[in-house]
Amino acid sequence: MDFNLKKDLVFFDVEATGLNVIRDRIIQIGLVKYFANNNAPEELVLLINPGIPISKEAENVHGITAKDLANKPVFQQVANKIYDFIGDADIAGYNSNRFDIPLLMEEFARVGIDWDVEHRNLIDVQRIFYKMESRTLKAAYRLYCGKELEDAHDALADVKATIDVLKGQLEKYDGVDLLDEEGQKVEAPVKNDMKVLHEFTNDLKMLDATQRLKVDTDGTIIFNFGKYLGQPVKEILMKDKNYYHWIMNKEFSAQVKKIVQNIVREEELKNFRK
């Protein structure tokens, strides 16, 4: 099966020093790029020296050690190569919306690259799987591809497995309706259309991957955490500047800080023009 693409699509997966998308670092990244013009897919896989220790828990999963990375480039040395490889493509992965994408955004931000995902379709293959079947990548590969996944937790192997899983999902769920969590019928939500898959695999109310900010039913951006939970971001930040500075200096994602900063700047500019 060929993907129905209106723009390029990059599947990617990372292995990391741990599971914290803000503190941890990428040690391996695998990417496969599909082209809207039907050119042959391209691959890129890199080992990266993280500059910090790898947690034992993470090492036990992916098997990559500090010794394996001793002579590898740091992220800053490969950042432009990764950025250029992705280009303006849509993004797909397995659990990518909650882990791989925000982790890569943080890595880019640390080296001064503003990697914007706002105008991309983000297809999280895990979300299709969880909504339609609810299991793991290995089980997904067995279910949709009819074989066992070898080399799990190798970045490029996981990327290729994810590609096969999405193709299997598109075939299996072609024309299949879904009863959502509220018992409402959703007609054939899994289609070979990246925008449709983006909408199906994302909570469009959430503005950032760490789910700190969200859009209320009336379109207002509100806090999804802390003492101002559920309250309008713009209103709170304009009257409580200390809270703004607290967010900008604490361990929030680069994505959250950028959104917050843009809200404050826009409001200050409006006030200046009055």
N, C-alpha and C positions, 0 to 999 in steps of 0.2 A: 504493500500500500504506500502511495505517495502522500505526503502532507499537502493540504490545500493552503498554500501560503500566499499572502498578499505582500509580505515583507520577509526578510531573512529571519531564521529562528535558530537560536543557540541553546542547546542542552548543555548544562554543566553540573558538576558535582565537586565538592571540596572535602578534603580530610584536614583536620585541624588539631591544635594542641589541646582542645577541650570543647565544651559545649556552650560557653558563654560568648555570645556574638559580639560583645563589646571588648572584653578583656583578652579573649583567645585569638590565635593567629592561624592563618592558612599555611599548611605545610605541603599540600599537593592539590592541584586543580586540574581537572580534565574537562575539555570542552569539545563539542562537535557542532559544527555550523552547517545548517541546511539553507540553501539559497532559493529565493523566490523565482529566480530565472532557471531553476532546475539544474544548475551546475552540480557537479559531484560534491558531496559533503566534504568539509575539511575538519581535521582534528588538531588539537593542541593539548599537550599534557606537560605539566611542569612540576618539579619538586622545588620547594622554597624553604630557605632557612628562616625560621620564625623569629629568631633572636630571643626567645623565651623558652623555658622548659616545656616539654611535652608531658601532660599528665599521664600517670600510669594507666588510668582507666581508658584514655584515648589510645595510648600505645597498644594496649591489649586488644583493642578493636581493629585498628588498621595496620598494626605491625611495623609502622615507620618509626625509626629511632633517631635520636640526635646524631648518631654516627652517620646515618644515611644522608643527613642534611648538612653535614659539616662544611662541605665545599660548594654547596648550592647557593644561588643568588638570593638576596633578601628581596622582599616584595617590591621595594622601590625600584629595583633593577629590572623587574619584569612587568611592572604596572602598566606601562604604555603598550607593551606587547599584548597584554590581556585586553586592555581597553580598546585597542585598534581591532583586535580579532572579533570582539563582540560588536563593535560599531553601533548602529542604531537598531539592531535586531531585537525581536521579541525574545523572551527568556523562558526556558522550561527546565524543570528539574524534579527531583523527588524530595519532598519536604523543603523545597527551595525557598518558598515564601517566608518560612519561619526561621530558617537557619542559613542556607547557602547565600541567599541574596543579601540579607542584612550583614552577614559576616564580610562579604566582598565589598559592600558599601563602606563599612568601617575601614577596611584595608585601604581602599581608594582615598577615603577622607584623610587618613593619616599621612598620605604622601601628597595631599593638596589637589587631588582629582575629584571633581564634582560629578559623580556617576549618577545620572538621573534615570529613575525607572518609571517616572510618573506617566510618560507617554508611550510606554511599552505594554504589550499584552504579556502577563505573567502566568504561565501555565504550570500549576503544581500537580504533577501526576499523582502524588500521594492523595491529594484531596479527591480526585476522581475515584481512586481505589477505595478510600475510606467511606465516601458517600455511597458507593455502589456495592462494596463488598466488606470493607473494614478489616484490613490485615497489614502485613509487612512487605517490603520490597521482594524478599526471597519468596514469600508466598504469592505475591503478585506475579512474579516471573513464572512460577510454577503454574498458576491459574491461567494467565493470558498467553503464555508462550509454550506451555506443555513440556517444560524441561527444567532441570535444576540449575540454579545460578552458581557458577564457579567464580572464585576470586572476589567474593563480596568484600566491600570496604576497600577496594582499590578504586581510585577516583574514575579512571577511564572505563574500567569494567562496569562500574555502577552507572555511568552515563549511558553506555551502550545497552545495558539492561533496561534502563529507563526508557530509551528510545523504543526498544522492542515492546515494552509494556504498554506505552501509549498507543502504538500501532495496534496491539491486541485489544486494547480498550475501545478504540475507534471502531474496530470490526465487531466486537462483542456487543457494544451498546448502540450500534447503529439502529435508530428507530425505537429504542427501548425507553419507556417512560419511567419516571421516578416518583415515589411518594416521599415528600420531604418530612422533616421532623415534626411538622404540624399537621401531617396527614393530607397535605395539598398535593395534587397531581401536577408534576412538571413534565411537559411534553418533550421527549427526546432531548435531554439536556447535553448529551455528549455528541458533539458534531465535529467534523473535520474542518473546523473554523477556529482560528486562534483567538479571536475576540470572544467568541462564544465560550471557549474553554477558559479564558481569562475570567470571565464573569462567573462561570460555574465553580472555579477553584479558588476564588478570592472572596473574602468578606469585604464588599465594596464600601462598607461603612467605616472601615479602619483606614487611617491615613498613613500609618507606618507599620513596618514589619514587626516591631515589638509591641504593637497594639496599645500604645500610650495615648494616642489621640484618635478621635473618631468623629464622624459626622452625625449629628442628631437628625431626627425625622424632619425637622424644618430646614435642614441644610447648615445649621450652626456647627462650627467646630468646637467640640467639648473635650474636657479631660476625661481619660478613661482610667485614672489612677489617683491615689493620694487624697489629701484633704479637700481638694476642689473637684472630686469625682463628679462628673455629670454637669459641671458648670462651664459656661462659655470661656474659651481660651482667651479671646481678645479682651473681653471685659475684665477678666481676672488679671491678666498681665499688665494692663494699662493702669490698674489701681494698686497692684502689688508688684512693684518693680523688683523687690527682693526675691520674689518667687521666680521671676524671669532669670535673674542672675544665678539663682540656685540651680535651675535647670541647665543653664549654659555651662556651669562649672562642675556639675555632678556627672555620674556615670549613665548618661542617656545617650542613645544612638545619635550618630551624625545626622540621620534623617529627621529625628525629632527636633534636634537643635536647629536644623535648617528651616523647618516648617515654623517653629516658634519665632525664630529670628525674622523670617519674612512677614509674619503677622504683625509683629511689633514695628518693623520698619515701615510697612504699608500704612499702619495707623498713625505713626508719627509724621509721615509725609502728608497725610490728609490734614492733620492738625496744623502743620506748618503752612499749608496752602490757604487755610481759613483766614 
